[in-house]
Amino acid sequence: MIKFGFAIKTPRSENMDSVSLERFNKLQERVPSFKRCFQCGCCSATCSARQFTDFSIRRIHTSFRRGDYEGLDEALKKCMLCGKCTLVCPRGVNLRSLIINMRQILDEKE
């Protein structure tokens, strides 16, 4: 069989009906600027921790929105809270506050 350099992948879908949005809603209450993020990637591009680890604010942001909290607490510990991401955000999302509140919400018991 000849391969032409591309493959058709099966669609990846997420069932958001089964996800509890309690933590997500709590985060939006604490950090209202969280709603303005459209995941442009400026934060990840300027991240100092990203240069030395596999830390990605975009990945953490997406995982939190989807309710996929497994391993998220360890990933959040890699953030140095330097604030460079907040300075470059075109939508004015307070990412330092977002990271701090994500840590606190994950530490809270459900």
C-alpha positions in Angstrom: 0.0 0.0 0.0 1.3 3.4 -1.0 1.2 6.2 1.6 0.7 9.7 0.3 2.0 11.5 3.3 -1.3 12.2 5.1 -3.8 10.2 7.0 -7.5 10.7 7.8 -7.9 10.8 11.5 -11.0 9.8 13.4 -12.9 12.8 14.9 -12.1 13.5 18.5 -15.2 14.6 20.5 -15.6 15.5 24.1 -18.8 14.7 26.0 -19.2 17.9 28.0 -22.6 16.7 29.4 -20.8 14.4 31.8 -18.5 17.1 33.1 -19.2 18.9 36.4 -18.8 22.6 35.8 -18.7 23.5 39.5 -15.0 24.2 39.7 -15.0 26.0 36.3 -17.8 28.3 37.5 -16.0 28.9 40.8 -12.9 30.0 38.8 -15.0 32.3 36.6 -16.4 34.0 39.8 -13.0 34.5 41.3 -11.3 35.6 38.1 -13.8 37.3 35.8 -11.2 38.0 33.1 -11.0 34.3 32.6 -14.1 34.5 30.3 -12.2 36.8 27.9 -9.5 34.3 27.0 -9.8 33.0 23.4 -6.5 30.9 23.6 -4.4 32.9 21.2 -1.2 31.4 22.7 0.7 34.7 23.6 0.9 33.5 27.2 2.5 30.2 26.2 4.9 31.9 23.8 6.4 34.2 26.4 6.3 31.8 29.4 9.7 31.4 31.2 8.7 28.1 32.7 7.9 26.7 29.2 11.5 27.2 28.1 12.7 24.7 30.7 9.7 22.4 31.3 6.7 21.0 29.5 4.5 23.7 31.2 1.7 25.1 29.0 -0.8 27.6 30.2 -3.0 26.8 27.2 -3.0 23.1 28.0 -3.8 23.7 31.6 -6.6 26.2 30.6 -8.1 23.6 28.3 -7.9 20.8 30.8 -9.6 22.9 33.5 -12.4 23.9 31.1 -13.0 20.2 30.2 -12.9 19.0 33.8 -9.8 16.9 33.2 -8.1 17.5 36.6 -5.8 14.5 36.5 -2.2 15.7 36.9 -3.2 19.3 36.8 -2.0 20.1 40.3 1.5 19.0 39.3 1.5 21.0 36.1 0.4 24.1 38.0 3.4 23.8 40.4 5.7 24.5 37.4 4.4 28.0 37.0 6.9 30.5 38.5 4.2 33.3 38.8 6.5 35.7 37.1 3.6 37.5 35.3 5.1 37.8 31.8 2.0 36.0 30.5 -0.3 38.7 32.0 1.8 41.5 30.4 1.4 40.1 26.9 -2.2 39.0 27.0 -4.2 41.0 24.4 -7.4 40.4 26.2 -6.1 41.5 29.7 -6.6 38.1 31.4 -5.1 38.1 34.8 -3.2 34.8 34.4 -1.3 35.0 37.7 -4.5 35.2 39.6 -5.9 32.5 37.4 -3.1 30.1 38.2 -3.3 30.9 41.9 -7.0 30.4 42.0 -6.8 27.1 40.0 -4.3 25.8 42.6 -6.7 26.8 45.5 -9.8 25.3 43.8 -8.0 22.0 43.1 -6.9 21.9 46.7 -10.4 22.4 48.0 -12.5 19.3 48.8 -15.6 18.8 46.7 
